């Protein structure tokens, strides 16, 4: 998998995908939508939460699933252990921030993933032949968000927190069951990086 994005005049971008690559992206994006929907069901599942959601009053706790925790992190980190004075304040501030923002964040992430799915479904490459995907500037922004979210989910499954973690994983033998996921993570990183570069070049930044 070596596809990458190239700039288009006016701020868009283009990249060629074959059936396997498009199918892989579609599969992961669909799984991410399921994750987001599962978070919504958990966070807003009872009657009181549903009423609260009508007033944009959302959940206050960090998701238990590590992947969801990457997608919906706390806004503020706890203070250092030797500075406990503001610990409760940091937790409370994160809870309050989450309560008013997570609904909109979930909607945005869902829109990003759905935009990626819609554009790839419209591409419909046949067999192993490449088909070129042409993205308009707004579609580029959706794709950038979706690619970043896919990387976060996979990073959580591989326990990648810093670049050095990936550097170690890339050395795994092909027989390691994590190897395909590691390669997918690297591919998504390349797609994200080249999409950012294409967007900047297309707008002359």
C-alpha positions as a LaTeX table, in Angstrom:
\begin{tabular}{lrrr}
\hline
Residue & $x$ (\AA) & $y$ (\AA) & $z$ (\AA) \\
\hline
Unk1 & 0.00 & 0.00 & 0.00 \\
Unk2 & 1.84 & 3.07 & $-1.24$ \\
Unk3 & $-0.89$ & 5.44 & $-2.38$ \\
Unk4 & $-0.55$ & 9.08 & $-1.45$ \\
Unk5 & $-2.42$ & 12.33 & $-1.98$ \\
Unk6 & $-1.47$ & 14.99 & $-4.50$ \\
Unk7 & $-2.74$ & 18.58 & $-4.57$ \\
Unk8 & $-5.46$ & 19.81 & $-6.90$ \\
Unk9 & $-5.95$ & 23.43 & $-7.95$ \\
Unk10 & $-8.33$ & 25.25 & $-5.64$ \\
Unk11 & $-7.44$ & 23.38 & $-2.47$ \\
Unk12 & $-8.57$ & 19.85 & $-3.26$ \\
Unk13 & $-6.55$ & 16.63 & $-3.34$ \\
Unk14 & $-6.47$ & 13.38 & $-5.29$ \\
Unk15 & $-5.23$ & 9.85 & $-4.65$ \\
Unk16 & $-5.57$ & 6.49 & $-6.39$ \\
Unk17 & $-6.90$ & 3.45 & $-4.54$ \\
Unk18 & $-7.44$ & $-0.13$ & $-5.60$ \\
Unk19 & $-10.28$ & $-2.33$ & $-4.41$ \\
Unk20 & $-8.34$ & $-3.78$ & $-1.47$ \\
Unk21 & $-7.23$ & $-0.38$ & $-0.18$ \\
Unk22 & $-10.68$ & 1.17 & $-0.55$ \\
Unk23 & $-12.24$ & $-1.86$ & 1.13 \\
Unk24 & $-9.80$ & $-1.66$ & 4.03 \\
Unk25 & $-10.58$ & 2.00 & 4.64 \\
Unk26 & $-14.32$ & 1.34 & 4.37 \\
Unk27 & $-14.10$ & $-1.49$ & 6.88 \\
Unk28 & $-12.18$ & 0.52 & 9.45 \\
Unk29 & $-14.39$ & 3.58 & 9.01 \\
Unk30 & $-17.51$ & 1.45 & 9.50 \\
Unk31 & $-16.01$ & $-0.04$ & 12.67 \\
Unk32 & $-15.24$ & 3.45 & 13.93 \\
Unk33 & $-18.84$ & 4.50 & 13.36 \\
Unk34 & $-19.91$ & 1.50 & 15.45 \\
Unk35 & $-17.55$ & 2.64 & 18.21 \\
Unk36 & $-18.96$ & 6.16 & 18.14 \\
Unk37 & $-22.53$ & 4.86 & 18.17 \\
Unk38 & $-21.67$ & 2.55 & 21.08 \\
Unk39 & $-20.34$ & 5.54 & 23.01 \\
Unk40 & $-23.54$ & 7.44 & 22.28 \\
Unk41 & $-25.68$ & 4.52 & 23.44 \\
Unk42 & $-23.67$ & 4.22 & 26.65 \\
Unk43 & $-23.50$ & 7.93 & 27.37 \\
Unk44 & $-27.09$ & 8.79 & 26.44 \\
Unk45 & $-28.82$ & 5.50 & 27.02 \\
Unk46 & $-31.12$ & 6.28 & 29.94 \\
Unk47 & $-34.15$ & 8.55 & 29.92 \\
Unk48 & $-32.53$ & 11.24 & 32.05 \\
Unk49 & $-29.51$ & 11.41 & 29.75 \\
Unk50 & $-31.72$ & 11.60 & 26.67 \\
Unk51 & $-33.58$ & 14.57 & 28.13 \\
Unk52 & $-30.27$ & 16.19 & 29.09 \\
Unk53 & $-28.89$ & 15.64 & 25.58 \\
Unk54 & $-31.67$ & 17.81 & 24.17 \\
Unk55 & $-30.06$ & 20.67 & 26.06 \\
Unk56 & $-26.53$ & 19.65 & 24.97 \\
Unk57 & $-25.88$ & 18.31 & 28.46 \\
Unk58 & $-23.68$ & 15.28 & 27.81 \\
Unk59 & $-21.64$ & 12.70 & 29.72 \\
Unk60 & $-18.99$ & 13.72 & 32.20 \\
Unk61 & $-16.77$ & 10.62 & 32.48 \\
Unk62 & $-13.88$ & 9.44 & 30.31 \\
Unk63 & $-14.90$ & 6.37 & 28.24 \\
Unk64 & $-13.68$ & 3.04 & 29.62 \\
Unk65 & $-12.71$ & 1.71 & 26.18 \\
Unk66 & $-9.12$ & 2.86 & 25.43 \\
Unk67 & $-10.03$ & 3.55 & 21.80 \\
Unk68 & $-12.95$ & 5.76 & 22.79 \\
Unk69 & $-10.75$ & 7.44 & 25.38 \\
Unk70 & $-8.40$ & 8.41 & 22.54 \\
Unk71 & $-11.29$ & 9.71 & 20.45 \\
Unk72 & $-12.86$ & 11.59 & 23.37 \\
Unk73 & $-10.00$ & 12.46 & 25.76 \\
Unk74 & $-10.18$ & 14.59 & 28.85 \\
Unk75 & $-9.63$ & 18.26 & 28.10 \\
Unk76 & $-7.36$ & 18.74 & 31.10 \\
Unk77 & $-4.73$ & 16.45 & 32.59 \\
Unk78 & $-4.28$ & 15.81 & 36.28 \\
Unk79 & $-1.52$ & 17.73 & 38.06 \\
Unk80 & 1.73 & 16.08 & 39.06 \\
Unk81 & 1.55 & 13.71 & 42.07 \\
Unk82 & 3.58 & 16.17 & 44.16 \\
Unk83 & 1.08 & 18.95 & 43.43 \\
Unk84 & $-2.27$ & 17.51 & 44.52 \\
Unk85 & $-3.86$ & 20.83 & 45.35 \\
Unk86 & $-5.67$ & 21.26 & 42.03 \\
Unk87 & $-6.35$ & 17.59 & 41.30 \\
Unk88 & $-10.06$ & 17.76 & 41.94 \\
Unk89 & $-10.29$ & 20.99 & 39.98 \\
Unk90 & $-8.65$ & 19.41 & 36.92 \\
Unk91 & $-10.99$ & 16.42 & 37.02 \\
Unk92 & $-14.01$ & 18.61 & 37.57 \\
Unk93 & $-13.00$ & 20.96 & 34.76 \\
Unk94 & $-12.61$ & 18.04 & 32.35 \\
Unk95 & $-16.00$ & 16.66 & 33.35 \\
Unk96 & $-17.66$ & 20.02 & 32.85 \\
Unk97 & $-15.97$ & 20.57 & 29.49 \\
Unk98 & $-16.99$ & 17.08 & 28.33 \\
Unk99 & $-20.59$ & 17.66 & 29.42 \\
Unk100 & $-20.97$ & 20.58 & 27.04 \\
Unk101 & $-18.81$ & 19.45 & 24.10 \\
Unk102 & $-18.93$ & 15.69 & 23.60 \\
Unk103 & $-22.26$ & 15.63 & 21.75 \\
Unk104 & $-20.92$ & 18.00 & 19.10 \\
Unk105 & $-17.58$ & 16.16 & 18.97 \\
Unk106 & $-19.32$ & 12.83 & 18.37 \\
Unk107 & $-21.42$ & 14.39 & 15.61 \\
Unk108 & $-18.32$ & 15.83 & 13.94 \\
Unk109 & $-16.44$ & 12.54 & 14.07 \\
Unk110 & $-19.45$ & 10.70 & 12.72 \\
Unk111 & $-19.72$ & 13.18 & 9.85 \\
Unk112 & $-16.01$ & 12.77 & 9.05 \\
Unk113 & $-16.21$ & 8.98 & 8.96 \\
Unk114 & $-19.40$ & 9.03 & 6.90 \\
Unk115 & $-17.87$ & 11.45 & 4.38 \\
Unk116 & $-14.94$ & 9.07 & 3.90 \\
Unk117 & $-17.33$ & 6.15 & 3.41 \\
Unk118 & $-19.53$ & 8.05 & 0.96 \\
Unk119 & $-16.63$ & 9.18 & $-1.21$ \\
Unk120 & $-15.09$ & 5.69 & $-1.37$ \\
Unk121 & $-18.45$ & 4.08 & $-2.16$ \\
Unk122 & $-18.81$ & 6.52 & $-5.05$ \\
Unk123 & $-15.31$ & 5.62 & $-6.25$ \\
Unk124 & $-16.11$ & 1.92 & $-6.77$ \\
Unk125 & $-12.76$ & 0.62 & $-8.09$ \\
Unk126 & $-13.06$ & $-2.66$ & $-9.99$ \\
Unk127 & $-10.79$ & $-5.61$ & $-9.30$ \\
Unk128 & $-7.21$ & $-4.65$ & $-8.54$ \\
Unk129 & $-7.28$ & $-1.67$ & $-10.91$ \\
Unk130 & $-6.77$ & 1.75 & $-9.44$ \\
Unk131 & $-9.45$ & 4.41 & $-9.38$ \\
Unk132 & $-8.56$ & 8.00 & $-8.64$ \\
Unk133 & $-10.40$ & 9.72 & $-5.83$ \\
Unk134 & $-10.87$ & 13.48 & $-6.26$ \\
Unk135 & $-11.64$ & 15.40 & $-3.08$ \\
Unk136 & $-12.97$ & 18.93 & $-2.82$ \\
Unk137 & $-11.56$ & 21.16 & $-0.05$ \\
Unk138 & $-14.42$ & 20.40 & 2.36 \\
Unk139 & $-14.08$ & 16.67 & 1.68 \\
Unk140 & $-10.35$ & 16.98 & 2.41 \\
Unk141 & $-11.15$ & 18.34 & 5.86 \\
Unk142 & $-13.52$ & 15.45 & 6.56 \\
Unk143 & $-10.92$ & 12.94 & 5.37 \\
Unk144 & $-8.23$ & 14.52 & 7.51 \\
Unk145 & $-10.42$ & 14.19 & 10.58 \\
Unk146 & $-11.40$ & 10.60 & 9.76 \\
Unk147 & $-7.82$ & 9.50 & 9.07 \\
Unk148 & $-6.66$ & 11.01 & 12.35 \\
Unk149 & $-9.45$ & 9.25 & 14.24 \\
Unk150 & $-8.66$ & 5.91 & 12.59 \\
Unk151 & $-5.03$ & 6.29 & 13.62 \\
Unk152 & $-6.06$ & 7.05 & 17.20 \\
Unk153 & $-8.21$ & 3.93 & 17.38 \\
Unk154 & $-5.48$ & 1.68 & 15.97 \\
Unk155 & $-2.85$ & 3.32 & 18.18 \\
Unk156 & $-4.95$ & 2.45 & 21.22 \\
Unk157 & $-5.15$ & $-1.20$ & 20.14 \\
Unk158 & $-1.38$ & $-1.34$ & 19.55 \\
Unk159 & $-0.61$ & 0.70 & 22.69 \\
Unk160 & 1.21 & 3.35 & 20.67 \\
Unk161 & 1.65 & 6.54 & 22.68 \\
Unk162 & 4.87 & 7.98 & 21.19 \\
Unk163 & 6.63 & 7.64 & 17.83 \\
Unk164 & 9.22 & 5.31 & 19.32 \\
Unk165 & 6.49 & 2.75 & 20.04 \\
Unk166 & 5.68 & 2.53 & 16.34 \\
Unk167 & 9.38 & 2.36 & 15.44 \\
Unk168 & 9.66 & $-0.75$ & 17.60 \\
Unk169 & 6.49 & $-2.34$ & 16.26 \\
Unk170 & 7.54 & $-1.87$ & 12.63 \\
Unk171 & 10.35 & $-4.32$ & 13.31 \\
Unk172 & 7.92 & $-7.13$ & 14.18 \\
Unk173 & 8.16 & $-10.27$ & 12.02 \\
Unk174 & 5.41 & $-10.88$ & 9.49 \\
Unk175 & 4.26 & $-13.85$ & 11.57 \\
Unk176 & 3.33 & $-11.60$ & 14.49 \\
Unk177 & $-0.49$ & $-11.17$ & 14.60 \\
Unk178 & $-0.04$ & $-7.43$ & 15.18 \\
Unk179 & 1.94 & $-6.94$ & 11.98 \\
Unk180 & $-1.01$ & $-6.22$ & 9.61 \\
Unk181 & $-2.39$ & $-3.62$ & 12.01 \\
Unk182 & 1.04 & $-2.02$ & 12.34 \\
Unk183 & 1.34 & $-1.76$ & 8.56 \\
Unk184 & $-2.15$ & $-0.27$ & 8.36 \\
Unk185 & $-1.22$ & 2.32 & 10.98 \\
Unk186 & 1.85 & 3.29 & 8.97 \\
Unk187 & $-0.21$ & 3.54 & 5.79 \\
Unk188 & $-2.83$ & 5.74 & 7.43 \\
Unk189 & $-0.05$ & 7.97 & 8.76 \\
Unk190 & 1.35 & 8.34 & 5.25 \\
Unk191 & $-2.11$ & 9.16 & 3.86 \\
Unk192 & $-2.68$ & 11.76 & 6.55 \\
Unk193 & 0.73 & 13.37 & 6.08 \\
Unk194 & 0.44 & 13.57 & 2.29 \\
Unk195 & $-3.13$ & 14.91 & 2.54 \\
Unk196 & $-1.96$ & 17.72 & 4.82 \\
Unk197 & 0.90 & 18.49 & 2.42 \\
Unk198 & $-1.45$ & 18.43 & $-0.59$ \\
Unk199 & $-3.89$ & 20.79 & 1.09 \\
Unk200 & $-1.11$ & 23.23 & 1.95 \\
Unk201 & 0.41 & 23.12 & $-1.53$ \\
Unk202 & $-2.96$ & 23.50 & $-3.23$ \\
Unk203 & $-3.67$ & 26.68 & $-1.28$ \\
Unk204 & $-0.12$ & 28.00 & $-1.64$ \\
Unk205 & 0.73 & 27.87 & 2.09 \\
\hline
\end{tabular}
